[in-house]
């Protein structure tokens, strides 16, 4: 497998291209194996027929002795190589001849040797780190992530995974975590000093004036919209013998005075009421920080809130709201969350592709992680091969290996037949020549 950079849409895409011949299926391998077995066996049969004919006629036709010798050598070579090939996978003719059926009898040893070979030759530090250094993982990954279609694909996969996690999380467990975090980080510290310090900073920077302006504005607007709010609040306290029109005059006057007072406080930054409020807030923030009685009162209120079942309800409401919002945002490909994730992925990819210093750091992290995994789990990774082979049935193992290499081994039988024929002919010719000379 070669990692190549291919230009697509004006960008550089990380592509994985397999430069090899398509791997045949087991069914195709079985057909090819049986075909080659028939060829090899047919050659043996032909050699046997030729031997029988030439042996019978060699006295009448002297040159057939050479044919007989070649056929005899072909049969010897074919039978010897058939025995050798068959002995790898099973007992020849079913006879328990020593040192035959090597693969099924030594399956576990072969698996252990294969695992050790992979461990020592493929999982060594030099091989793994050398390959990682030559690949430039960070740059290639950055180029791939920087392409919008790839960022979209990764974002979609992350969204699906995140939604799956949300589905798997138990609501009660999450609520327990939220409540525990609230108790530890919100309720455990003293509230009084913290509130006092925050309030003191706000008062020092006159931030409270904005809040007071908002309150006054709302109060003035409400009084203007509800003139009946005072009703007979003042007139009910007047003597009964006063005429009725006096009551109405007094109530109207009181309403106007209140509105006028609120308007005056709102328009005058130096109004005595504002100054009084500022002084009160300053004293309150100081008491919250330093007055034991005030701190104790706040802690008492906090304890009451802590024991309230509302806290558990609050944790449930928070989780339900967060869960619902996240689920909707993750499901909607046009949501701000998905858009933010896509932008973040593209940004990370662009930085990895263009920032050589960052890419070098990432490559170093990847190399360190790979080296740690290789050194720590090299034996376990290779052990997977050994354990897998050990679990295989001997017969199944034999069939698997024979399917992989059996067709090529049949060429050994064919070559043995041809080489045996040539060797038989050569030996007979040399022997005949030497005999004639003597």
C-alpha positions as CSV (number, residue, x, y, z in Angstrom):
1,X,0.0,0.0,0.0
2,X,1.5,3.3,-1.1
3,X,0.4,6.6,0.3
4,X,0.3,9.1,-2.5
5,X,-0.6,12.8,-2.9
6,X,-3.1,13.2,-5.6
7,X,-4.4,16.6,-6.9
8,X,-8.2,16.9,-6.7
9,X,-10.2,20.1,-7.0
10,X,-7.1,22.3,-6.8
11,X,-6.1,20.7,-3.5
12,X,-3.8,17.9,-2.4
13,X,-5.7,14.8,-1.3
14,X,-4.3,12.0,0.8
15,X,-5.1,8.9,-1.3
16,X,-4.4,5.3,-0.6
17,X,-3.7,3.3,-3.7
18,X,-3.2,-0.4,-3.8
19,X,-0.6,-1.3,-6.4
20,X,-1.0,-5.1,-6.6
21,X,-2.8,-7.8,-8.4
22,X,-6.3,-8.5,-7.2
23,X,-6.3,-11.3,-4.6
24,X,-8.3,-14.3,-5.8
25,X,-11.0,-15.8,-3.6
26,X,-10.7,-19.2,-1.9
27,X,-13.1,-20.7,-4.5
28,X,-10.9,-19.5,-7.3
29,X,-7.8,-20.8,-5.6
30,X,-9.5,-24.2,-5.1
31,X,-10.3,-24.4,-8.8
32,X,-6.7,-23.5,-9.8
33,X,-5.3,-26.0,-7.3
34,X,-7.4,-28.9,-8.6
35,X,-6.5,-28.0,-12.2
36,X,-2.8,-28.0,-11.4
37,X,-3.1,-31.3,-9.5
38,X,-4.7,-32.8,-12.6
39,X,-1.9,-31.6,-14.8
40,X,0.8,-33.0,-12.5
41,X,-1.0,-36.3,-12.1
42,X,-1.6,-36.5,-15.9
43,X,2.1,-36.1,-16.6
44,X,2.8,-39.0,-14.2
45,X,0.3,-41.1,-16.0
46,X,1.7,-40.2,-19.4
47,X,5.2,-41.1,-18.1
48,X,3.9,-44.4,-16.9
49,X,2.3,-45.3,-20.2
50,X,5.4,-44.3,-22.1
51,X,7.5,-46.4,-19.8
52,X,5.3,-49.4,-20.2
53,X,5.2,-49.2,-24.0
54,X,8.9,-48.5,-24.4
55,X,9.9,-51.2,-21.9
56,X,7.9,-53.8,-23.9
57,X,9.3,-52.8,-27.3
58,X,12.9,-51.8,-26.4
59,X,14.3,-55.2,-27.5
60,X,12.7,-54.9,-30.9
61,X,13.4,-51.1,-31.2
62,X,16.7,-50.4,-29.4
63,X,16.4,-46.6,-29.4
64,X,13.2,-47.0,-27.2
65,X,15.6,-47.9,-24.4
66,X,16.4,-44.2,-24.2
67,X,12.7,-43.4,-24.1
68,X,12.2,-46.0,-21.4
69,X,15.0,-44.4,-19.3
70,X,13.6,-40.9,-19.7
71,X,10.1,-42.2,-18.7
72,X,11.5,-44.1,-15.8
73,X,13.3,-41.0,-14.5
74,X,10.1,-38.9,-15.0
75,X,8.1,-41.4,-12.9
76,X,10.7,-41.4,-10.2
77,X,10.9,-37.6,-10.1
78,X,7.1,-37.2,-10.2
79,X,6.5,-39.7,-7.4
80,X,9.3,-38.3,-5.2
81,X,8.0,-34.7,-5.6
82,X,4.4,-35.9,-5.1
83,X,5.5,-37.5,-1.8
84,X,7.4,-34.4,-0.7
85,X,4.5,-32.0,-1.5
86,X,1.9,-34.3,0.0
87,X,4.0,-34.8,3.2
88,X,3.7,-31.1,3.9
89,X,-0.1,-31.3,4.3
90,X,-1.0,-34.9,5.1
91,X,0.2,-38.5,5.4
92,X,0.8,-39.9,1.8
93,X,-1.7,-42.6,1.0
94,X,-2.9,-42.3,4.6
95,X,0.2,-44.1,5.9
96,X,1.6,-42.6,9.2
97,X,5.1,-42.3,7.8
98,X,7.5,-40.4,10.1
99,X,8.1,-36.7,9.3
100,X,4.9,-36.4,7.1
101,X,1.8,-34.3,7.7
102,X,4.2,-31.6,8.8
103,X,1.8,-28.7,8.8
104,X,-1.0,-30.2,10.9
105,X,1.4,-31.9,13.3
106,X,3.5,-28.7,13.8
107,X,0.8,-26.1,13.4
108,X,1.4,-24.5,16.8
109,X,5.2,-24.3,16.3
110,X,4.7,-22.7,12.9
111,X,2.3,-20.2,14.4
112,X,4.8,-19.4,17.2
113,X,7.6,-19.0,14.6
114,X,5.5,-16.8,12.5
115,X,4.6,-14.6,15.5
116,X,8.2,-14.3,16.5
117,X,9.2,-13.4,12.9
118,X,6.6,-10.6,12.8
119,X,7.6,-9.4,16.2
120,X,11.3,-9.2,15.4
121,X,11.2,-8.2,11.8
122,X,8.1,-6.0,11.4
123,X,7.5,-4.6,14.9
124,X,11.0,-3.5,15.6
125,X,11.7,0.2,16.6
126,X,13.8,0.7,13.5
127,X,11.1,-0.5,11.1
128,X,8.1,1.3,12.7
129,X,9.9,4.6,13.4
130,X,11.6,4.6,10.0
131,X,8.3,4.2,8.2
132,X,6.6,6.9,10.2
133,X,9.5,9.3,9.6
134,X,9.3,8.7,5.8
135,X,5.5,9.2,5.7
136,X,5.3,12.7,7.2
137,X,2.1,11.8,9.0
138,X,1.2,15.3,10.2
139,X,1.6,17.0,6.8
140,X,-0.4,14.3,5.0
141,X,-3.1,14.3,7.6
142,X,-3.2,18.1,7.5
143,X,-3.6,18.2,3.8
144,X,-6.4,15.7,4.0
145,X,-8.2,17.5,6.8
146,X,-7.9,20.9,5.2
147,X,-10.2,19.8,2.3
148,X,-13.8,20.9,3.1
149,X,-15.3,17.6,1.9
150,X,-13.1,15.6,4.2
151,X,-13.7,18.0,7.1
152,X,-17.5,17.5,6.5
153,X,-17.1,13.8,6.5
154,X,-15.1,13.7,9.7
155,X,-17.5,16.1,11.4
156,X,-20.4,13.9,10.4
157,X,-18.7,10.8,11.8
158,X,-17.9,12.7,15.0
159,X,-21.6,13.8,15.3
160,X,-22.8,10.3,14.8
161,X,-20.4,9.0,17.5
162,X,-21.4,11.8,19.9
163,X,-25.1,11.2,19.4
164,X,-24.4,7.5,20.2
165,X,-22.6,8.4,23.4
166,X,-25.5,10.7,24.4
167,X,-27.9,7.8,23.8
168,X,-25.8,5.4,25.9
169,X,-25.3,7.7,28.8
170,X,-27.6,7.0,31.7
171,X,-29.6,10.1,32.8
172,X,-29.4,9.3,36.5
173,X,-25.6,8.7,36.3
174,X,-25.1,12.1,34.6
175,X,-27.4,13.8,37.0
176,X,-25.3,12.3,39.9
177,X,-22.2,13.7,38.3
178,X,-23.7,17.2,37.9
179,X,-25.0,17.2,41.4
180,X,-21.6,16.0,42.7
181,X,-19.8,18.7,40.8
182,X,-22.2,21.3,42.0
183,X,-21.7,20.2,45.6
184,X,-17.9,20.1,45.3
185,X,-17.3,23.3,43.3
186,X,-20.3,25.5,44.0
187,X,-21.6,24.6,47.5
188,X,-18.4,23.5,49.3
189,X,-16.6,26.9,49.2
190,X,-18.0,29.7,51.4
191,X,-20.3,31.9,49.5
192,X,-20.2,35.1,51.6
193,X,-16.5,36.1,50.9
194,X,-16.7,35.1,47.3
195,X,-19.9,37.1,46.7
196,X,-18.5,40.0,48.8
197,X,-15.2,40.2,46.7
198,X,-17.2,40.1,43.5
199,X,-19.6,42.7,44.7
200,X,-16.8,45.0,45.9
201,X,-15.1,44.9,42.5
202,X,-18.4,45.8,40.9
203,X,-19.0,48.7,43.3
204,X,-15.5,50.0,42.9
205,X,-16.0,50.2,39.2
206,X,-19.5,51.7,39.5
207,X,-21.0,48.7,37.7
208,X,-24.0,48.8,40.2
209,X,-25.1,52.1,38.7
210,X,-26.1,50.4,35.5
211,X,-28.3,48.0,37.4
212,X,-29.8,50.8,39.4
213,X,-30.6,52.7,36.2
214,X,-32.3,49.7,34.8
215,X,-34.4,49.3,38.0
216,X,-35.4,53.0,38.0
217,X,-36.3,52.9,34.3
218,X,-38.5,49.9,34.8
219,X,-40.1,51.4,37.9
220,X,-40.8,54.7,36.1
221,X,-42.3,52.9,33.2
222,X,-44.4,50.7,35.4
223,X,-45.7,53.7,37.4
224,X,-46.6,55.5,34.2
225,X,-48.5,52.5,32.9
226,X,-50.3,51.8,36.2
227,X,-51.6,55.0,37.7
228,X,-54.1,53.1,39.7
229,X,-51.4,51.3,41.6
230,X,-51.7,53.8,44.5
231,X,-55.5,53.6,44.4
232,X,-56.7,54.9,47.7
233,X,-53.5,53.9,49.5
234,X,-53.1,57.5,50.9
235,X,-56.8,58.6,51.1
236,X,-57.8,55.6,53.2
237,X,-55.6,57.0,55.9
238,X,-57.3,60.5,55.9
239,X,-60.1,61.4,58.3
240,X,-63.6,60.3,57.2
241,X,-65.1,63.7,57.5
242,X,-63.0,65.1,54.6
243,X,-64.9,65.5,51.2
244,X,-64.5,62.8,48.6
245,X,-62.8,65.1,46.1
246,X,-60.0,65.7,48.6
247,X,-59.2,61.9,48.6
248,X,-58.8,61.9,44.8
249,X,-56.6,64.9,44.9
250,X,-54.4,63.4,47.6
251,X,-54.0,60.1,45.7
252,X,-53.2,61.8,42.4
253,X,-50.7,64.1,44.2
254,X,-49.0,61.1,45.8
255,X,-48.7,59.2,42.5
256,X,-47.2,62.3,40.8
257,X,-44.7,62.8,43.6
258,X,-43.5,59.2,43.5
259,X,-43.0,59.4,39.7
260,X,-41.3,62.7,40.1
261,X,-39.0,61.3,42.7
262,X,-38.1,58.3,40.6
263,X,-37.4,60.5,37.6
264,X,-35.2,62.8,39.7
265,X,-33.1,59.9,41.0
266,X,-32.8,58.5,37.5
267,X,-31.6,61.8,36.0
268,X,-29.2,62.9,38.8
269,X,-26.1,60.7,39.1
270,X,-25.3,62.5,42.4
271,X,-28.7,62.0,44.0
272,X,-28.6,61.3,47.7
273,X,-30.5,58.1,47.2
274,X,-27.9,56.8,44.7
275,X,-25.2,57.7,47.2
276,X,-27.0,56.0,50.0
277,X,-27.4,52.9,47.8
278,X,-23.7,52.9,46.9
279,X,-22.8,53.2,50.6
280,X,-25.1,50.4,51.5
281,X,-23.8,48.1,48.8
282,X,-20.2,48.9,49.9
283,X,-21.0,48.1,53.5
284,X,-22.8,44.9,52.5
285,X,-19.9,43.6,50.4
286,X,-17.5,44.3,53.3
287,X,-19.8,42.5,55.7
288,X,-20.0,39.5,53.4
289,X,-16.2,39.3,53.4
290,X,-15.4,40.0,57.0
291,X,-18.5,39.9,59.3
292,X,-18.7,36.4,60.8
293,X,-22.4,36.8,61.5
294,X,-23.2,37.8,57.9
295,X,-21.0,34.9,56.6
296,X,-22.9,32.5,58.9
297,X,-26.2,33.8,57.6
298,X,-25.2,33.2,54.0
299,X,-23.9,29.7,54.9
300,X,-27.2,28.9,56.6
301,X,-29.1,29.9,53.5
302,X,-26.7,27.8,51.4
303,X,-27.2,24.8,53.6
304,X,-31.0,25.1,53.3
305,X,-30.6,25.3,49.5
306,X,-28.2,22.3,49.5
307,X,-30.8,20.1,51.4
308,X,-33.6,21.2,49.1
309,X,-34.8,18.6,46.6
310,X,-34.7,21.4,44.1
311,X,-31.0,20.8,43.7
312,X,-31.6,17.3,42.3
313,X,-34.3,18.7,40.1
314,X,-31.9,21.4,38.9
315,X,-29.3,18.8,37.9
316,X,-31.9,16.9,36.0
317,X,-33.1,20.0,34.2
318,X,-29.6,21.1,33.3
319,X,-28.7,17.6,31.9
320,X,-32.0,17.4,30.0
321,X,-31.5,20.8,28.5
322,X,-27.9,20.1,27.5
323,X,-28.7,16.7,26.1
324,X,-31.6,18.0,24.0
325,X,-29.6,20.9,22.7
326,X,-26.6,18.8,21.8
327,X,-28.7,16.1,20.1
328,X,-30.5,18.7,18.0
329,X,-27.2,20.5,17.1
330,X,-25.4,17.2,16.2
331,X,-28.3,16.0,14.1
332,X,-28.6,19.3,12.1
333,X,-25.7,19.5,9.6
334,X,-26.3,23.3,9.3
335,X,-26.2,23.9,13.1
336,X,-23.6,26.3,14.6
337,X,-22.1,23.4,16.5
338,X,-21.5,21.3,13.3
339,X,-20.2,24.5,11.5
340,X,-17.8,25.2,14.3
341,X,-16.5,21.6,14.3
342,X,-16.0,21.8,10.5
343,X,-14.2,25.1,10.8
344,X,-12.0,23.8,13.6
345,X,-11.1,20.7,11.6
346,X,-10.1,22.7,8.5
347,X,-8.1,25.1,10.6
348,X,-6.2,22.3,12.3
349,X,-5.6,20.7,8.9
350,X,-4.3,24.0,7.4
351,X,-2.0,24.5,10.3
352,X,-0.6,21.0,10.1
353,X,0.0,21.3,6.4
354,X,1.6,24.8,6.5
355,X,3.3,25.0,9.9
356,X,6.4,23.0,9.7
357,X,7.3,23.4,13.4
358,X,3.8,22.2,14.5
359,X,4.0,19.3,12.0
360,X,7.4,18.3,13.4
361,X,6.0,18.3,16.9
362,X,3.0,16.2,15.9
363,X,5.3,13.8,14.0
364,X,7.4,13.5,17.1
365,X,4.3,12.8,19.3
366,X,3.1,10.2,16.9
367,X,6.6,8.6,16.8
368,X,6.8,8.6,20.6
369,X,3.3,7.1,20.9
370,X,4.1,4.4,18.3
371,X,7.4,3.6,19.9
372,X,5.7,3.2,23.3
373,X,3.0,0.9,21.8
374,X,5.6,-1.1,19.9
375,X,7.9,-1.5,22.9
376,X,5.1,-2.2,25.4
377,X,2.8,-4.3,23.4
378,X,5.0,-5.8,20.7
379,X,4.9,-9.3,22.2
380,X,1.1,-9.1,22.7
381,X,0.5,-8.0,19.1
382,X,2.6,-10.8,17.7
383,X,1.0,-13.1,20.2
384,X,-2.3,-12.6,18.3
385,X,-0.8,-14.4,15.4
386,X,0.4,-17.3,17.5
387,X,-2.9,-17.6,19.4
388,X,-5.0,-17.4,16.3
389,X,-3.0,-20.2,14.6
390,X,-3.3,-22.3,17.8
391,X,-7.1,-21.9,17.7
392,X,-7.3,-23.1,14.2
393,X,-8.3,-26.7,13.6
394,X,-5.4,-28.7,12.1
395,X,-7.4,-29.8,9.1
396,X,-8.7,-26.3,8.6
397,X,-5.1,-24.9,8.8
398,X,-3.9,-27.4,6.3
399,X,-6.7,-26.5,3.9
400,X,-6.0,-22.8,4.3
401,X,-2.3,-23.1,3.6
402,X,-2.8,-25.5,0.8
403,X,-5.1,-23.1,-0.9
404,X,-2.5,-20.3,-0.6
405,X,0.5,-22.2,-1.8
406,X,-0.7,-25.6,-3.2
407,X,-1.0,-24.4,-6.8
408,X,2.6,-23.3,-6.8
409,X,3.7,-26.6,-5.1
410,X,2.1,-28.5,-8.0
411,X,4.7,-26.9,-10.3
412,X,7.3,-28.7,-8.2
413,X,5.7,-32.0,-9.2
414,X,5.6,-30.9,-12.9
415,X,9.2,-29.8,-12.7
416,X,10.2,-33.0,-10.9
417,X,8.6,-35.0,-13.7
418,X,10.5,-33.0,-16.4
419,X,13.8,-32.9,-14.5
420,X,13.5,-36.6,-13.7
421,X,13.0,-37.5,-17.3
422,X,16.1,-35.5,-18.3
423,X,18.1,-36.9,-15.5
424,X,17.0,-40.5,-16.4
425,X,17.9,-40.0,-20.0
426,X,21.3,-38.4,-19.2
427,X,22.2,-41.2,-16.7
428,X,21.2,-43.9,-19.1
429,X,23.0,-42.3,-22.0
430,X,26.2,-41.8,-20.0
431,X,26.0,-45.4,-18.7
432,X,25.4,-46.8,-22.2
433,X,28.3,-44.7,-23.6
434,X,30.7,-45.8,-20.9
435,X,29.6,-49.5,-21.4
436,X,30.3,-49.3,-25.1
437,X,33.8,-47.9,-24.5
438,X,34.6,-50.7,-22.1
